[in-house]
């Protein structure tokens, strides 16, 4: 890769030197210009490749959402635009889906969550991203009716997900923190604490008696029970 980058640079340097010569003939000038065009095109193609790689690195390939670093930039823009709130979302009982049905089923749930979150955030003028694992974040303008809109988001995220012959449902715990007087980092910490209160446990505490398990319906699971009943 390095030689390919150096070659256009060397051609441009040589062409620049030829164009700067006061005694250069028209033929030499035409030759210098002829070298600049392909060298510039080569550099532009390399820049486009690097931009594509950067964009892919800043976008989660499963959910289509911005990754943490990309989301942080977008979230800062939301906070700077006016009163805002930060949501921290953790999917409940996501691990049992992976453990029982495999990563393809888990990816199907994540992809559905990403699509729903993207659609909701676009309508709300919010910035949504995947922080990692089954954890997501949103920066949203703090306008009247915020609690109702967050409840609507919860309903969307916990709707069933169809995957092959399965119907999967996971829960979602959402912590909300208004950012007035807070940095984005501080607001995320507050939202994190609130999210764990919603779950019914502290970060180091024991889980309460409220459990959330994936709701699964599969014909292969139901058939044996029907046969037994018959």
Backbone bond lengths (Angstrom), bond angles and torsions (degrees), N, CA, C in turn:
res aa  C-N    CA-C-N  psi(-1)  N-CA   C-N-CA  omega(-1)  CA-C   N-CA-C  phi
1 X - - - 1.466 - - 1.522 111.31 -
2 X 1.355 116.81 -38.86 1.460 120.19 -176.91 1.517 113.37 -63.75
3 X 1.360 119.79 -44.27 1.458 118.83 178.03 1.526 112.24 -59.49
4 X 1.333 117.91 -36.47 1.464 120.70 -179.23 1.521 110.66 -64.14
5 X 1.325 116.97 -33.27 1.462 120.63 179.04 1.522 110.83 -75.52
6 X 1.341 116.69 -36.86 1.455 120.29 -177.89 1.531 111.51 -71.34
7 X 1.328 117.78 -34.82 1.459 119.55 -175.39 1.524 112.67 -62.33
8 X 1.347 120.40 -49.98 1.470 118.83 176.96 1.520 112.22 -60.46
9 X 1.341 116.23 -36.09 1.459 119.08 179.05 1.522 111.67 -63.50
10 X 1.334 115.99 -41.30 1.460 119.86 179.16 1.525 110.92 -65.97
11 X 1.339 116.88 -40.05 1.467 120.94 177.99 1.525 111.08 -62.74
12 X 1.314 116.32 -42.06 1.470 119.85 179.02 1.526 111.21 -65.40
13 X 1.323 116.27 -40.34 1.466 119.25 178.50 1.522 110.74 -62.36
14 X 1.328 116.23 -42.97 1.456 119.24 -179.40 1.524 111.10 -67.30
15 X 1.336 116.10 -41.45 1.462 119.27 178.42 1.523 111.10 -64.65
16 X 1.322 116.91 -38.77 1.463 120.49 178.68 1.530 110.54 -63.03
17 X 1.332 115.69 -40.27 1.460 119.46 178.99 1.525 111.22 -65.15
18 X 1.341 116.50 -41.69 1.468 120.12 179.76 1.527 111.02 -64.74
19 X 1.339 116.05 -41.16 1.464 119.09 -179.67 1.524 111.99 -68.02
20 X 1.327 116.47 -25.67 1.461 119.68 -179.54 1.517 114.27 -85.72
21 X 1.312 117.25 -5.59 1.475 119.27 -179.46 1.520 109.79 -77.28
22 X 1.326 117.07 125.85 1.478 119.65 179.68 1.522 112.80 -68.08
23 X 1.342 117.35 -23.92 1.463 119.96 -177.63 1.528 112.11 -99.19
24 X 1.343 116.94 12.77 1.458 119.60 -178.23 1.526 110.44 -67.54
25 X 1.316 115.66 135.81 1.460 121.25 178.55 1.526 109.97 -80.16
26 X 1.335 117.46 161.34 1.481 119.39 175.95 1.516 112.81 -56.14
27 X 1.334 116.60 -35.67 1.457 119.56 178.85 1.528 111.09 -65.15
28 X 1.342 116.53 -40.27 1.458 120.28 178.85 1.533 111.19 -66.66
29 X 1.336 115.89 -37.99 1.462 119.71 178.36 1.529 110.90 -65.58
30 X 1.353 115.89 -42.45 1.463 118.89 178.30 1.525 110.44 -63.18
31 X 1.310 117.01 -38.85 1.459 121.04 178.77 1.531 111.10 -64.38
32 X 1.340 114.92 -39.84 1.465 118.82 179.43 1.526 110.69 -65.07
33 X 1.330 116.55 -43.31 1.463 120.20 178.55 1.514 111.64 -64.65
34 X 1.317 116.56 -36.54 1.457 120.45 179.04 1.526 111.23 -65.09
35 X 1.321 117.45 -27.68 1.456 120.97 177.71 1.523 111.51 -79.05
36 X 1.331 116.76 -31.73 1.465 120.43 -176.21 1.520 111.44 -66.93
37 X 1.327 116.62 -41.83 1.472 119.48 -173.92 1.531 112.16 -59.97
38 X 1.339 120.61 -55.51 1.472 118.61 -179.57 1.521 113.21 -65.33
39 X 1.354 116.25 -34.05 1.463 118.93 179.08 1.528 110.35 -64.54
40 X 1.335 116.66 -41.72 1.464 120.75 178.52 1.522 111.24 -66.00
41 X 1.316 116.58 -41.47 1.465 120.32 178.53 1.528 110.62 -62.41
42 X 1.336 116.22 -39.50 1.461 120.41 179.16 1.522 110.27 -63.75
43 X 1.332 117.14 -44.44 1.462 120.69 179.42 1.526 111.38 -63.92
44 X 1.329 117.22 -41.09 1.452 120.64 179.72 1.529 111.19 -64.75
45 X 1.328 116.80 -36.57 1.465 120.39 177.80 1.524 110.75 -65.72
46 X 1.331 116.37 -39.59 1.461 120.05 178.40 1.524 110.86 -67.14
47 X 1.319 116.98 -38.78 1.468 120.38 177.05 1.526 110.51 -62.82
48 X 1.327 116.75 -41.13 1.468 120.41 179.22 1.528 110.82 -62.85
49 X 1.327 117.10 -39.87 1.465 120.55 178.09 1.525 110.60 -63.61
50 X 1.334 116.45 -44.95 1.463 120.64 179.88 1.524 111.26 -64.41
51 X 1.337 117.38 -38.89 1.461 120.58 177.37 1.522 111.51 -63.70
52 X 1.334 116.23 -39.89 1.460 120.10 177.08 1.517 112.07 -63.92
53 X 1.336 116.41 -40.92 1.457 120.10 178.16 1.526 110.87 -65.13
54 X 1.328 116.90 -40.10 1.457 120.69 178.56 1.517 111.00 -65.08
55 X 1.320 116.98 -41.88 1.465 120.60 -179.96 1.529 110.96 -64.63
56 X 1.323 116.77 -39.74 1.466 119.61 178.17 1.521 111.00 -66.29
57 X 1.329 116.68 -35.89 1.460 120.35 179.11 1.521 111.58 -69.11
58 X 1.332 117.30 -25.10 1.461 121.51 -178.44 1.521 112.52 -94.29
59 X 1.332 118.17 2.75 1.460 122.28 -179.38 1.519 109.91 -126.95
60 X 1.321 117.00 130.25 1.460 121.66 178.16 1.525 109.15 -68.68
61 X 1.329 119.05 123.41 1.471 120.37 -176.96 1.528 113.43 -70.14
62 X 1.334 118.53 -20.13 1.465 121.20 -178.32 1.520 111.03 -86.54
63 X 1.327 117.15 -47.65 1.469 121.05 -174.53 1.521 113.36 -96.28
64 X 1.337 117.59 -18.75 1.459 120.49 -174.96 1.516 113.37 76.59
65 X 1.327 116.95 4.51 1.465 121.46 -179.55 1.530 110.68 -89.10
66 X 1.326 117.29 156.92 1.467 119.55 174.07 1.531 110.70 -61.25
67 X 1.320 115.91 146.74 1.455 120.39 174.02 1.524 108.90 -76.72
68 X 1.329 116.46 178.27 1.469 120.87 -173.45 1.532 112.57 -54.88
69 X 1.336 117.18 -48.55 1.464 119.43 -176.28 1.522 111.26 -65.58
70 X 1.329 117.08 -41.76 1.460 120.33 179.60 1.524 110.66 -67.88
71 X 1.338 116.89 -40.51 1.465 119.91 178.94 1.520 110.95 -64.22
72 X 1.318 117.44 -39.17 1.464 120.74 -179.28 1.524 110.91 -57.27
73 X 1.323 117.06 -42.20 1.467 120.50 178.09 1.522 110.99 -63.23
74 X 1.325 117.08 -45.23 1.460 120.63 179.68 1.526 111.45 -66.67
75 X 1.324 116.89 -38.71 1.464 120.84 179.89 1.526 111.11 -64.67
76 X 1.318 116.96 -38.59 1.467 120.15 178.02 1.520 110.53 -60.39
77 X 1.327 116.63 -38.07 1.466 120.13 178.13 1.526 110.96 -63.33
78 X 1.340 117.01 -39.59 1.470 120.45 178.57 1.518 110.26 -65.35
79 X 1.322 117.21 -42.49 1.467 120.73 -179.35 1.520 111.81 -65.71
80 X 1.324 116.15 -37.17 1.468 119.80 -178.60 1.522 112.41 -74.38
81 X 1.339 116.77 -18.64 1.465 120.24 -177.59 1.528 112.64 -78.51
82 X 1.327 118.12 -17.88 1.458 120.40 -179.01 1.514 111.19 156.43
83 X 1.352 117.87 -170.23 1.473 120.72 179.08 1.522 110.90 -53.86
84 X 1.307 115.54 134.86 1.463 119.85 -174.84 1.515 110.62 -144.40
85 X 1.314 114.50 169.05 1.466 122.12 175.08 1.516 108.22 -137.14
86 X 1.321 114.83 155.78 1.463 121.35 178.24 1.519 108.33 -117.79
87 X 1.318 115.91 133.66 1.458 122.22 176.17 1.514 109.16 -111.50
88 X 1.309 116.53 136.41 1.460 121.60 173.26 1.517 106.88 -117.96
89 X 1.316 116.38 125.24 1.464 122.34 -172.60 1.521 109.54 -119.37
90 X 1.320 115.55 130.07 1.456 121.14 176.35 1.528 107.72 -127.08
91 X 1.325 116.50 129.00 1.457 120.48 -179.55 1.528 109.70 -77.95
92 X 1.325 116.45 129.60 1.463 121.45 178.67 1.520 110.16 -89.08
93 X 1.323 115.50 138.67 1.463 122.84 177.74 1.525 112.47 60.38
94 X 1.338 116.07 33.54 1.461 119.39 175.90 1.532 110.94 -78.00
95 X 1.316 117.01 -37.78 1.462 120.57 -177.76 1.533 112.40 -59.95
96 X 1.351 119.60 -41.37 1.472 118.12 177.33 1.527 113.70 -59.92
97 X 1.328 117.15 -29.23 1.470 118.97 176.68 1.522 110.10 -64.32
98 X 1.336 116.33 -46.97 1.466 120.43 177.29 1.522 111.37 -62.09
99 X 1.338 115.80 -44.91 1.463 120.02 -175.03 1.529 111.93 -66.04
100 X 1.322 116.83 -38.82 1.461 119.22 -174.66 1.519 113.15 -87.92
101 X 1.332 116.57 -38.68 1.463 119.23 -171.34 1.523 113.71 -114.81
102 X 1.316 117.54 -2.68 1.456 120.18 175.65 1.525 113.13 95.79
103 X 1.332 114.38 167.96 1.466 120.12 -174.80 1.521 112.47 -69.22
104 X 1.323 117.64 -25.80 1.464 118.74 178.00 1.520 110.39 -63.04
105 X 1.337 116.57 -40.36 1.462 120.28 177.00 1.520 110.40 -66.73
106 X 1.333 116.44 -41.36 1.460 119.55 177.43 1.510 111.84 -62.10
107 X 1.332 116.66 -41.28 1.466 119.80 178.25 1.525 111.44 -65.25
108 X 1.340 116.67 -34.20 1.465 119.62 177.84 1.523 110.79 -63.64
109 X 1.337 116.25 -40.14 1.466 120.12 177.18 1.521 110.38 -65.45
110 X 1.334 116.85 -45.43 1.462 120.43 -179.93 1.526 111.45 -62.66
111 X 1.328 116.70 -40.46 1.461 120.16 179.52 1.529 110.61 -64.07
112 X 1.334 116.60 -41.24 1.464 119.88 178.64 1.520 111.09 -65.67
113 X 1.321 116.54 -42.67 1.466 120.44 177.40 1.523 110.38 -61.51
114 X 1.332 116.65 -42.71 1.462 120.02 179.05 1.515 112.07 -61.37
115 X 1.327 117.06 -43.81 1.464 120.56 -179.45 1.527 111.06 -65.45
116 X 1.320 117.09 -43.34 1.459 120.66 -179.89 1.522 111.43 -66.67
117 X 1.318 115.50 -40.44 1.463 119.79 179.82 1.521 111.14 -67.27
118 X 1.327 116.30 -39.28 1.468 120.72 178.03 1.521 111.15 -62.21
119 X 1.329 116.88 -45.58 1.464 121.53 -179.28 1.532 110.92 -64.16
120 X 1.321 116.29 -44.90 1.466 120.46 -179.16 1.528 110.95 -65.04
121 X 1.326 116.54 -44.35 1.461 120.73 -178.45 1.525 111.21 -64.10
122 X 1.325 117.39 -38.99 1.464 120.31 179.61 1.527 110.70 -62.33
123 X 1.335 117.27 -40.33 1.459 120.83 -179.96 1.523 111.64 -70.52
124 X 1.333 117.31 -25.63 1.459 121.48 -177.03 1.524 113.52 -96.05
125 X 1.316 117.14 -2.06 1.462 119.33 -175.36 1.511 112.04 67.30
126 X 1.340 116.06 30.76 1.456 122.25 -176.16 1.521 111.18 -106.10
127 X 1.323 115.51 167.67 1.466 122.37 176.60 1.512 108.03 -116.33
128 X 1.330 116.36 120.28 1.464 121.53 -179.00 1.513 109.86 -115.01
129 X 1.330 116.12 148.85 1.457 120.09 179.18 1.515 110.99 -154.96
130 X 1.316 115.61 164.05 1.466 121.93 175.29 1.516 108.15 -102.63
131 X 1.335 116.02 119.20 1.458 120.03 -179.23 1.522 111.55 -80.67
132 X 1.324 116.38 -25.16 1.458 120.66 -178.99 1.518 109.61 146.47
133 X 1.327 117.04 151.64 1.447 120.73 179.34 1.519 111.22 57.64
134 X 1.338 115.79 -126.88 1.469 120.39 177.67 1.527 110.84 -109.94
135 X 1.325 115.42 33.40 1.466 121.74 -178.63 1.523 109.91 -114.45
136 X 1.323 115.85 131.61 1.456 122.46 -176.84 1.523 109.00 -130.27
137 X 1.324 115.71 159.59 1.458 120.68 179.80 1.516 109.99 -138.15
138 X 1.334 115.16 151.08 1.461 121.76 178.71 1.526 108.52 -138.36
139 X 1.312 116.30 136.92 1.459 122.30 168.25 1.522 106.53 -111.19
140 X 1.327 117.02 123.29 1.458 121.32 -171.55 1.523 110.26 -134.80
141 X 1.333 118.14 142.03 1.467 119.87 175.05 1.528 110.41 -57.70
142 X 1.323 115.77 135.69 1.463 121.89 -178.27 1.524 109.05 -87.69
143 X 1.313 116.18 87.59 1.457 122.47 -179.23 1.527 109.19 -116.47
144 X 1.338 118.24 165.74 1.465 120.55 -179.14 1.527 111.86 -54.89
145 X 1.325 115.05 143.97 1.457 120.07 179.60 1.510 113.77 84.27
146 X 1.322 117.88 17.38 1.466 120.47 -177.07 1.525 110.90 -60.27
147 X 1.329 117.31 -44.09 1.469 120.09 -177.73 1.526 111.31 -60.11
148 X 1.325 116.44 -40.23 1.472 119.89 179.76 1.520 110.73 -66.55
149 X 1.319 117.08 -37.44 1.462 119.91 -179.25 1.526 111.03 -70.82
150 X 1.338 116.45 -35.33 1.464 119.49 175.89 1.526 110.20 -66.39
151 X 1.339 116.68 -38.13 1.467 120.02 176.46 1.524 110.59 -63.12
152 X 1.322 116.72 -37.87 1.466 120.33 176.86 1.523 110.62 -63.80
153 X 1.331 115.90 -40.66 1.464 119.70 177.62 1.523 110.21 -61.65
154 X 1.323 117.03 -43.00 1.465 120.60 179.59 1.519 110.50 -58.81
155 X 1.323 116.94 -42.63 1.465 120.86 179.26 1.525 110.99 -61.58
156 X 1.321 116.38 -40.84 1.467 120.32 179.77 1.527 111.23 -65.62
157 X 1.325 115.88 -46.13 1.463 119.47 -174.21 1.520 112.24 -68.04
158 X 1.319 117.60 -28.31 1.464 120.27 -176.14 1.533 112.63 -96.10
159 X 1.320 117.04 6.55 1.466 119.58 176.15 1.530 109.43 -67.86
160 X 1.340 117.97 150.28 1.466 121.28 -177.94 1.530 112.32 -57.90
161 X 1.316 114.72 149.87 1.468 122.57 177.92 1.522 108.07 -118.76
162 X 1.316 117.02 123.75 1.459 121.58 177.99 1.522 109.43 -85.79
163 X 1.319 116.29 129.07 1.471 121.81 177.30 1.519 108.46 -142.26
164 X 1.342 115.15 108.21 1.454 121.21 -176.69 1.528 108.97 54.67
165 X 1.347 117.88 -122.05 1.457 118.80 -179.71 1.527 111.93 -93.15
166 X 1.334 116.92 9.98 1.461 121.62 -176.98 1.520 111.86 -102.14
167 X 1.322 115.04 153.61 1.457 121.79 166.79 1.524 106.45 -124.55
168 X 1.321 116.41 111.07 1.454 122.59 -173.15 1.528 110.50 -107.69
169 X 1.328 115.48 140.79 1.459 120.29 175.50 1.514 108.88 -135.80
170 X 1.314 117.32 128.89 1.462 122.22 173.82 1.521 108.50 -119.09
171 X 1.318 115.44 159.27 1.453 120.48 175.79 1.507 111.03 -89.27
172 X 1.320 116.60 176.87 1.460 121.44 177.95 1.524 109.20 -148.27
173 X 1.310 116.19 125.66 1.463 121.82 173.48 1.521 107.83 -102.63
174 X 1.341 116.56 126.08 1.459 121.44 -175.43 1.522 109.14 -120.76
175 X 1.308 116.20 121.08 1.457 121.54 174.21 1.519 110.00 -103.14
176 X 1.326 116.81 136.06 1.460 121.89 -176.46 1.515 110.14 -119.36
177 X 1.322 116.87 137.11 1.466 121.82 176.47 1.517 109.19 -140.02
178 X 1.316 116.91 125.58 1.460 120.28 174.48 1.529 108.73 -76.47
179 X 1.313 115.90 143.98 1.468 120.26 -170.34 1.525 113.47 -95.75
180 X 1.312 119.03 6.17 1.472 121.16 -178.20 1.526 109.94 -55.49
181 X 1.331 116.50 117.98 1.455 121.97 179.22 1.509 114.67 75.31
182 X 1.332 117.86 6.17 1.457 121.18 -177.82 1.528 110.58 -115.83
183 X 1.320 114.81 149.80 1.456 119.18 169.10 1.527 108.50 -77.35
184 X 1.307 117.15 167.80 1.458 121.02 177.77 1.521 110.41 -60.15
185 X 1.321 116.95 -41.93 1.463 120.72 -179.60 1.525 111.11 -62.59
186 X 1.330 116.48 -43.85 1.462 120.10 -179.63 1.526 110.92 -66.94
187 X 1.324 116.90 -38.97 1.461 120.31 178.53 1.526 110.70 -64.62
188 X 1.325 117.37 -38.44 1.465 120.58 177.37 1.529 111.04 -62.75
189 X 1.329 116.68 -38.38 1.460 119.83 178.54 1.524 110.58 -65.12
190 X 1.326 116.62 -41.73 1.461 119.67 178.09 1.524 111.02 -65.38
191 X 1.330 116.43 -42.03 1.459 120.18 178.27 1.524 110.69 -64.29
192 X 1.323 117.05 -35.54 1.463 121.65 178.52 1.523 110.18 -64.23
193 X 1.341 116.27 -45.17 1.465 119.83 179.00 1.523 110.71 -63.50
194 X 1.323 117.38 -41.41 1.455 121.18 178.96 1.530 110.99 -65.88
195 X 1.324 116.31 -38.02 1.452 120.04 179.64 1.525 111.02 -62.67
196 X 1.329 117.24 -40.06 1.458 119.94 178.33 1.526 111.60 -71.19
197 X 1.331 117.41 -29.14 1.466 118.88 173.60 1.527 109.94 -67.24
198 X 1.332 115.88 -37.41 1.464 119.83 177.22 1.517 110.27 -63.58
199 X 1.315 117.00 -38.20 1.461 120.63 178.80 1.524 111.99 -66.43
200 X 1.342 116.52 -21.23 1.457 119.36 -178.99 1.503 113.49 90.34
201 X 1.338 116.61 24.95 1.460 119.85 177.62 1.515 108.40 -154.97
202 X 1.307 116.23 157.76 1.453 120.79 171.33 1.502 108.95 -88.20
203 X 1.315 116.59 166.68 1.464 118.57 -178.56 1.515 111.35 -58.31
204 X 1.352 117.35 -36.33 1.458 119.52 179.63 1.527 111.57 -107.20
205 X 1.323 115.74 2.25 1.452 118.42 -177.75 1.512 111.90 -86.06
206 X 1.334 114.46 177.15 1.465 119.13 179.56 1.514 109.45 -88.43
207 X 1.282 116.01 149.61 1.453 122.14 179.45 1.529 108.97 -66.26
208 X 1.317 114.74 140.12 1.456 118.98 177.42 1.524 109.56 -75.05
209 X 1.340 115.61 -178.16 1.452 119.39 -176.99 1.515 112.43 -76.40
210 X 1.358 117.97 -2.14 1.456 119.17 179.58 1.520 108.80 -87.51
211 X 1.315 117.23 111.17 1.457 122.30 -179.95 1.516 109.24 -111.34
212 X 1.315 116.32 152.36 1.467 120.96 174.90 1.516 107.84 -125.52
213 X 1.293 116.62 121.17 1.454 121.59 178.58 1.516 109.78 -116.10
214 X 1.331 118.36 150.50 1.459 119.72 179.58 1.518 110.57 -65.07
215 X 1.305 115.47 134.65 1.456 120.67 175.82 1.516 108.16 -89.17
216 X 1.321 117.08 120.87 1.457 121.33 -173.16 1.519 109.42 -128.99
217 X 1.319 116.48 131.65 1.445 121.35 173.00 1.522 107.37 -125.18
218 X 1.314 116.34 124.96 1.456 120.18 -179.85 1.519 108.00 -143.21
219 X 1.319 116.86 134.58 1.453 121.09 -176.43 1.523 110.78 -57.21
220 X 1.332 117.00 -39.54 1.462 120.41 -178.28 1.522 111.22 -64.77
221 X 1.362 117.41 -28.82 1.456 120.70 178.33 1.529 111.20 -78.16
222 X 1.325 117.03 -32.33 1.452 121.08 -174.60 1.523 111.35 -81.24
223 X 1.320 118.25 -34.98 1.455 122.30 -172.74 1.534 113.11 -57.43
224 X 1.355 120.42 -46.23 1.476 119.12 -179.69 1.526 112.21 -57.65
225 X 1.325 117.73 -38.32 1.456 120.38 -179.72 1.527 110.84 -67.05
226 X 1.327 116.08 -37.45 1.461 118.95 177.18 1.531 111.43 -65.26
227 X 1.335 115.92 -39.34 1.456 119.37 179.51 1.532 110.31 -66.08
228 X 1.340 115.93 -40.23 1.456 120.17 -179.66 1.525 110.21 -64.34
229 X 1.304 115.75 -40.80 1.447 119.92 179.83 1.528 110.18 -65.52
230 X 1.329 117.18 -38.30 1.455 119.87 177.93 1.522 111.26 -64.73
